[in-house]
Amino acid sequence: MNIIIIVFGVLAAFCMGYYVFAASYAGFGSAFLFFWLLAAIGFAGIMVVAILHKKKQILDIIPKAVKIIVVTLFLAGMLFFTVMEGMIISGMRKTADDGVEYLIVLGAQVKGTKVTKSLAKRLDAAGDYLMKHPDAKAVCTGGQGPGEDIPEAQAMKQYLLQAGIEENRILLEDKSVNTYENLKFALEVIGDEEAEIAVVTNNFHVYRAMYLAEHVGFKNVQGIAGKSDRRLLLNYMVREGLALAKELVLR
């Protein structure tokens, strides 16, 4: 029991520390950071229960079969999540071959008319490929969401133009609201499911993006991994693991 108290105490402290660190850097309203606060509370709760059980054996009232089921489900969940993370890691260094016809650059939040740092990393990766492969075209994706003065795709186009990419090489898909629609509507723009495409996004997002690209109908899919903020990478990885699990289960 002592080891359980120590393990969950350390986990609670780590999650709370990461929550404070990440929130102070990215803002307390940043997406998904609440997970770390909830995790800290959950782990602390388990630690308290373990302490009470050590003193008063409060868990003895729970049937053994129930305990076995709970532990089994917990371990199975941890194994499943570990597999998800392994899949994500497998896509984090993806690069594309020379024959790509279209780069599908996935949209992300725009502040007013300016791309965020995260989106800029995707566009930088796309721009590097486009500079080296003058026959390739880019499909900028993303509609207009709350707090955005223009569609994400339009802001992305302006960024690529400023980077020196010719306007006739930039296509727009400006109606989508999520990754699945980014790719689905990009296929409509391209009009050829056999086209050689590469999905460009932040490294932690590549595996799921490629999976969805194949799901919407693309036959020849590669990936290009842009960089991501290392200070928030753990948060991104956990969020992406849950998102990938959802996609695999529901689609």
Secondary structure, DSSP 4 states (H G I P E B T S, - for coil): -HHHHHHHHHHHHHHHHHHHHHHHHH-TTSTTTHHHHHHHHHHHHHHHHHHHHHHH-GGGGS-HHHHHHHHHHHHHHHHHHHHHHHHHHHTTT----TT--EEEE----EEBTEE-HHHHHHHHHHHHHHHH-TT-EEEEE----TTBSS-HHHHHHHHHHHTT--GGGEEEE----SHHHHHHHHHHHH--TTSEEEEEEEGGGHHHHHHHHHHHT-SEEEEEEE---GGGHHHHHHHHHHHHHHHHHH-
